[in-house]
Amino acid sequence: MRFLYLLAVYLAAPLVSVLFLWRGLRDRSYWQHFSERFGYGPRTTPEGVWLHAVSVGEVQACAPLVTALAQRHPTLPVTVTTFTPTGAARARALFGHVAQVRYVPYDLPGAVRRFFRRVQPRLAVIFETELWPNLYRECGRRRIPLVLASARVTPRSVGRYRRLGTLFRDTLAQAHVVAAQGAGDAERFQALGADPAATHVTGNLKFDFELPEGTAGRGAALRAQFAPGRPLWVAGSTHGGGEEQTVIEAQRRVRAAQPGTLLVLAPRHPPRFEEVAQLLKGSGMSFARRSQTGAAALDPQCEILLLDSLGELLDFYAAADVAFVGGSLVPVGGHNLLEPAALGVPVLTGPNTFNGADIARLLIARGAAEVVRDAAGLRARVSELLADPAARATMGAHGRECVESNRGALAKLLELIEPLLEAQ
């Protein structure tokens, strides 16, 4: 089975590289630091901690741990890897002053060895569901303790991994600690081969995030600039495949019920900004692009603000009356519901939330989030919430309470990590 896996990654690496190079024609960030994907790049200070977070959501999740390590071990070198350009950009914005940020290599034996020669970590921490046999194998070969943090595996993934025989059983055997998000995740990791003695339920580290200082103030300033005296809702991290069309159609109907309402539409992936702009042009609705507004106010007749800039979604959530979190009306699996909830903003999501099913169920059960299934449902709930400040306040309060009451995963994770650092 290992031979078949190696064959697959050797065949896939050139295809993925061509895809990234092609995407680089529209987004040059795909070309930057490209050699790091093959294990090249600058050498880092050895004997540090390597943390891997595949994309933006995982980068946000690892922020509390990076901050805690910097406070507890100020001289400890930290390297954060990610796979996507948006993840790398977010990591540099969050950790550029305390960590080196680079791309994780493809899971090719040669690329992995080059990566480890350049980084030379004393501890590896990998977030959520990144199972890469060659990376894990090299950790074992070099006797680098490996921690799976805020680890999760979906029921549908278990069958897929099991079909690969002993490959992933051997992979998980390399982990010194599996810090699972929930009891179900812990059971599934053990079923795949994780050592029961090394498997712990620590909770979801995403609850331990801290809102950046000044978020509420920046949100208030954005509200004053773009929607003074009128309702504002945000559709964040949206995708194609019909989701953005659904959101646009919902906004058309919301405006009929709540005249003057502004929608802030934030596509998940920057390479799609132009595509969504063209979609908006074809919709016949008036819109503006955030990248072109600067500090200017919007025309009061503007119906949609396209958020085609990076790093502002959280601030716009803080400015909003209602937040819809995308990737959930299409089978992507949803995105981070906790950010608007922590800000006290009522949260709407589609039914596809399998990327964070436990969080979605919890927020829904606590009355902090609701599920909508189509444009009619989205329009109805946005309109009803915009017309009912008391209902918004109640949902928002439930969201804040839910986030606060579920903190604590960071402390449990640090209890497992600190002995590994001290043993080195």
Secondary structure, 3 states (H helix, E strand, C coil): CHHHHHHHHHHHHHHHHHHHHHHCCCCHHHCCCHHHHHCCCCCCCCCCEEEECCCHHHHHHHHHHHHHHHHHCCCCCEEEEECCHHHHHHHHHHHCCCCEEEECCCCCHHHHHHHHHHHCCCEEEEECCCCCHHHHHHHHHCCCCEEEEEECCCHHHHHHHHCCCHHHHHHHCCCCEEEECCHHHHHHHHHHCCCHHHEEECCCHHHHCCCCCCHHHHHHHHHHHHCCCCCEEEEEEECCCCHHHHHHHHHHHHHHHCCCCEEEEEECCHHHHHHHHHHHHHHCCCEEEHHHHCCCCCCCCCCEEECCCCCCHHHHHHHCCEEEECCCCCCCCCCCCHHHHHCCCCEEECCCCHHHHHHHHHHHHCCCEEECCCHHHHHHHHHHHHCCHHHHHHHHHHHHHHHHHCCCHHHHHHHHHHHHHHHC
